[in-house]
Amino acid sequence: MAKLKLYFAALVFTSIVSMSSSASLVTFIFGDSLTEVGNNNFLRYSLARSDFPWYGIDFSGGKATGRFTNGRTIGDIISARLGIPSPPPFLAIAKDVNKLVKGVNYASGGAGILNETGLYFIQRISFEDQINYFKLTKDTIRNKIGEKATNTLCNEAMYFIGIGSNDYVNNYLQSFLADSQQYTPDEFVELLITNLEKHLMRLHQLGARKVIFHGLGPLGCIPSQRVKSKKKGQCLNQVNEWVLEFNSKVQKLLATLNSRLPAAKFMFADTYPVVLDLINNPTSYGFKISNTSCCNVDTSIGGLCLPNSKLCNNRRDYVFWDAFHPSDAANEVLAKKLFSLMFSDSPSPAPAPH
């Protein structure tokens, strides 16, 4: 672990100091609702949106921004700790090259590794389409600063990827969808890895060299899955086993790509044990409840926090905001824990109550 922390710290440090035109680290973020900052606000027919109350109630200004939580995402908090602004959503700045060169967030609620994932949301930006938008970003930047400078920027930037949750929660775990009927669990994870390999190789072809892939958390323990348990409120162990298998195969894939692709520095950030510990031991982190959400959601119609939903009395008591997403307070704990794991070479201190 110590070697991994030093490697990650060196990766970020070299990215910062090697940027010849700026002291700022440039980051490109790909993913789903856990890291989205507002792309789906621009998708007129999308059902995967959070640009309404009570989302954003604890964000700066107290208004919904398209983040699927009551406040900040983990990406927002890590960006702040890196001393850089949280990258804006691509669809808000697609034609503004002066903003594109500073970093972009392509994440989209409902998105997955597979194009068919999240189909019932009508509109979402799949991982493949997020990469297409990155190519468009690169083309736009090239037209402004030239081929050489653009290649340098893309090679030295950091790429954060967190995707795959929806491929299970909003695809394979839905018995009425084709993938759940067509594939065994082993076949499905192989399908995910095959497609993920294709996407990562394309990102590398477009210039990505320093990539952090965030593994999946214990999806069987999120509120939307607990309600399906035969023992009311318990984690779905089978789902968690599938997640662990996925994470293991991603780690092996990244190691293979590092050995095959020129200058590739792909790293796996294992979020599973951190999230599981927070869920299993909420009081150790200053929380009271981790098995249900602060927002009283109806999981039969999606599990999002609608304007007519009733909120809990103290939002900082809850690990989960809605049926799928951590609260701002939980994101703060998770971001600090992950940051410490990646940058500190010494044991992390006991978590302080928030």
N, C-alpha and C positions, 0 to 999 in steps of 0.2 A: 504493500500500500504506500509506503514512504516513497518508493521509486516512482509510483504512479503520480503521486502529488507533485513531486519535483518536476516530472515530465510535463504535466499540465501547466504548472506555473511557468516553466521555461517556454512552453508553446505560446502562451499569452504574452509573456514578456518580449519574446523575439518578434511577435507580431506587432507590438506597439513600437519598439525601437526601430524596426525596419521600414516603417512607413516614412518615406522620404519627404512627403509633402505635408504631413500633419503628425502631431504627437498623439492623436486620437486613434484608438483601436476601432476598426470597421468590422461590424458584425452583420451577418445575414442569418435570419431565423426562419426555419421551416417547421411546420407542425400543425396541430389541431387546436381545439378550444382551450387547452391548458396554456397555450402561449399566444393565442390570437389577441390582437389589440385593436381590431376594428375592420378587417377586410370584408367580413360578411355584411357589414352595414351597407355596402355598395352593391350587394346582390339582391335585387328587388324582390325576387320570389323565394329567397332562402327561408327555410323554417328553422335553421340553426343560427339564430341571432340573439343578441343580448343587449341591444341598444334601447332598453326600456327599464323602468324601475322594476325591481329594486337593485338591479345590477349597478355597480358604481357608487353606491351610497356612501362608501368609505374611501372612495378615490378622491384625488384632489379636485375640488369643485363640487363633489357630491352628485355628479351626473353620470349616467351610463355612457360608456365609450365603445362598447363592443367587446369588452373583456368579460369572460364568463366567471366572474367572481364579484364580491362586494367591494373589492379594492384593486390591489396590484397583483399581477402575475409573478411567478417565480422569475421570469425573464426580466421584468421591470426591476426587481430587487437586485438581481445579479448585475444588471447593467449599472445600477447606481453604485454598487460596491466596486465595480471596475472603473468608475469615474466617467462613464459615458452616458449620453441620453439613451433611453429605450428606443430602438428603431421604430419608426412609424409604419403603419400598414401600407403595403405597396399600392393598393388601389386609391389611396389618398394622395400619393405623390408620383404616380406613374410617369408623368411628363416633366417633372421637376428634377433635372439632372443635378442641380446643386444640392438637393436633399438625397438623391439616390446614392451619391458617392460617399455619404456618411453612414450608410447602413440601412437595411430594409427588413421589415417583418412580413413574410408571405403566409404566415399561419392562418388556417381557416377552420372554424368549428365544423365538425362533421367529416373532416378530411381523413383519408386513410392511405395506406400504402397501395391498396388496390383501388382502381378507378371506380369499381362498383360500390365500394363502401360508402355508406351515408346516402344511398340513392333516394331514400324516402324524405330527405331534407330538401329535395328538388334542386337546390343550388348550393354548392360548396366548391372549394378549390382543392382538388386532389393533389397529392404529392407530385404527381407527374406535371400537373398544370402549374404548381408552384415553381417547379424547375423551369417550365416554359417561361414564366414571368421573370425568373432570374436571368434567363438568356436574353429576354427583352431588355432587362435592366442593363446587362452588359453591353448590348448593342447600342443603347442610348448613351451610356457613358463613353463608349468608344468614339462615337460621333463627336463628342465634346472634347475629350482629352487625348485621343489617339490610341492606337493598338498597344504600343509598348506600355504606356502608363496604366492602361486598363488591365492588361495582363498582370502587371505588378500588383495593382490594387486587389484583384481577385485572388491571386496566389497568396498574398500576405494577410488577407482578411480571415476572420474566424467564422466558422459555420456551426450554428447550433441547430440540431435536429431532434425533435421529440414527436414521434408519430408511431401509430400502431394500435393505440387504445381503441379507436373506433372500428378497426378491423375485427375486433372481438365484440365490443359492447354494442355497436350499431351495425353489425354484420353477422359474424359467425354465431353469436349467442342469441340471434333472433331466428327462431325455428321456422318462421314462414319465408325466410329469404333463401335464395337458391344455394348460396355457398354452404350454408349449414346442412343442407340436404345432400349436396354433391360430394363433400369431402369429409374424410375422417379427420380427427384432430392432428394426426401426424402429417397427413397430406396437406392440410390447411397451413400449418406452420411452414412447410416446405414451399408452398405457393407464396407465402409472405416473404420468405428469405430470397427466393428467386427474383421476385419483383423488386425487393429492396436493393439487391445487388445491382440490378439494371439501373435503378435510379441513382445510386451512389456513383456508379461508373460514369454516368452521364454528367453528374455534378463535377466529378474530377476532370472530365473532358472539357468542361466549361471553365475550369480554373480553380476549383475548390481543392485545397491541399490540407488545411487544418480544420478538421471536422470533429465536433463533439456530438456523439449520439446518446441521447438520454434514454435509458432503458425504461420499460414499462413498470409501473407500480403494481401493487396487489389488487388487481381489478375486482377480484372476488370479494373484497371487503368494502367497496364503495357502496353507498346507500342504495343505488339502483339495482345492485345485485343481491344485497342482503335480503331485500324484500321477497326474493325468489326462493330463499332457503326453506327447507322443510322444517328445520328448527328455527323458529322465528328470530330474525335479526342476526343470524350467524353468518360468518364468511363462507363463500362457496369455495371449498378447497380445490375442487376439480379445476375451476377457472384459474386459480392461483398457480396450480401445477402447469397449466398450459402457458401461462405468462412466463414462468421461470424457464420453461423449455425454449420459448421464443427468445428471451434475453440471452440464454446460453448460446443459441445458434447465431445471434447477432454478433456476440463477442468473437466467435470463431470466424464469421464473415469479415469483420473489420480487420482481424489479424491477417487473413488471407489477402485482403485488398492492400494492406500495408506492404506486404511482400511482393505484390504483383505490379502495383501502380507507381510510377515515378514520383518521388517526393511526397507520397501520401503519408499523412500523419493523422489517421483516423483513430479516435479514442472512444471507449464506451464508458459512460457515466452510470454507475449502477445505483439507481434511485430506489430500487425495491426495498432493501433492508431499512433505509431511512424512513420511508413512508410507512412501512409495516410497524416499525417501532413507535412512531407517532400515533398510529391507530390503536395499537395494543396497550400503550402506556401514556394515554393523553395527559394524565395528571402530572406526569414527570415534566411536561412541557408547559404546564399552566392551563391546560384545557380541562373541561369536564365531560364533554360528550363527543364520541367519535363514531358512533354506530348509526346516527341519523343526522339530518341536515338542519342548519339554523332556519332556513326558509322551509316552511311547511308545504312541500311540493306534492303534486299528484303524479306518482310514477306511472300511472296508467295512461297519461297523456303527455309523456315526455320527460318529466322530472326537472324542468327548468323553473326558475323562480319568477312567476308571473306577477304583474302589477296588483292582482287581487289576492296574492298569497299573504299569509300571516308570517311575520318574522319572529324569531326568538327574542327574548328580552335583552340578552347580552351576546352580541355576535362574537365576542372574543372567547366565549366558552366553547365554541364549536369548531371541530376540525374541518367539517364540510359545510359549504355554503348552500349548495343544492344537491341533487341526487348524484352528481358526477364530479363536481369541482371543489377543491379546497377553498377555505375562507382566506381572506387577506392575512389574518393572524397566522394561519397554518402555512400559507405560502412564505411568510416571513421566516418562520422557523425552518422550513425545508430549504429555502434559499441559503440561509446562513449556514445550515448544516452541510449542504452540498459545497458551498464555497470553502468552508473549513476543510472538508475532506479533500478537495482538489488542490488547495493552496498551502495548507499547514502541514509541516513535517513532524509535528508533535501531536500527541493525543489531544482530542477535542475536550474542552472542559464540559462538565455536566450542563445540560441545557437550562438556561435561566427562565423562569416563568415570564410570559410575555405581559 
